[in-house]
Amino acid sequence: MMIIPALYSILLILYVKCDSDTKALERFAENSKGHTNNWAVLVDTSRFWFNYRHVANVLSIYRSVKRLGIPDSQIILMIADDMACNPRNPRPATVFNNAKQHINVYGDDVEVDYRGYEVTVENFVRLLTGRLQPNTPRSKQLLTDEGSNILIYLTGHGGDGFLKFQDSEEITSQEMADAIEQMWQKQRYNEIFFMIDTCQAASMYERFYSPNILAVGSSLVGEDSLSHHVDPAIGVYIIDRYTFYALEFLESVAPNTKRTMGEFLQVCPKRDCISTVGVRKDLFRRNPFQVPITDFFGSFRPVKLLKNIHNETINVITSIEEPVETRSSFRYVEPLSF
């Protein structure tokens, strides 16, 4: 009659094992919270044919992030003018970023979410902060959450502390900083990479005070950001220097690359850019040289298949015993006061 106690012991052991597996999986899930998805907000703020290069700039970055895995559903593309269909364009339905015409960055499948006079300061700020009309189409919404890494790329004409939109209005560095703070308070991002190619670009991120932002600008305060070269066939500059060298770097990157953000921040030394590229890292909690470039420019996520749930789970958890930071533990930088 000892069979029943023995059976009970076996069932108890199995229950404890299953319960420990469940707790291990729950603990693994808890420790895995953080970066879960990537988005890109790419903005050209200039109109008119002589600003052809700004459209080429933004389409170059658009092409790269799509190639590296971010789908159109997670890219917001804002273009203030239609260079592909401009009557001055000798090659209709194309936009090239090189006089040798190696790459048509307009391509066959460009999805422009905000075009022409839709590209305004108000629409840009509403997009970032999520303060949109209820009937706004999904393609015009930034549907991010606290696990989202966001690439924000801006190109156009700027000055000390402002970026012009279509020569009719401007967004200031303080407005930009406050919009990002609203994003943080509303849990709309995990990390942001802010990238701007304009004159005096560094002035646009000087007032940032929210956590988890890595920023780069094509020029320091007091410096102009220069164009790269002219295409004689159309008579205008067709790409800016900083974006030209950034694209050159991104074209060499594969989706499963081991290249890092630290390497990307070095793409345009002064001998190439002429202007001095500015970088701000004090708000960013990670070492850029340990951050894969696909954390912002792509969507490659390594996956490990677990054949033996119990053993493999315990091994994984042992390897990530570091404490998880909470949002309340991030150190803020106080806003600049002038």
ABEGO torsion letter per residue (X at the ends): XAAAAAAAAAAAAAAAAAAAAAAAAAAAAAAABEBABBBBBBBBABBEAAAAAAAAAAAAAAAAAAAAGBBAAABBBBBABBAAABAABABBGBBBABAAGABBAAEAABBBABBEAABBAAAAAAAAAGBBBAABBAAABBBBBAABBBBBBBBEBBBBGBBBBGGABBBBAAAAAAAAAAAAAAGABABBBBBBBBBGAAAAAAABABBGBBBBBABBBGBBBBBABBBAAAGBBABBAAAAAAAAAAAABBAABABBAAAAAAABBAAAAGBBBBBBAAABABBAAABBAAAAABABBBBBBBABAAAAAAAAAAAAABBBBBAAABBBBBBBBX
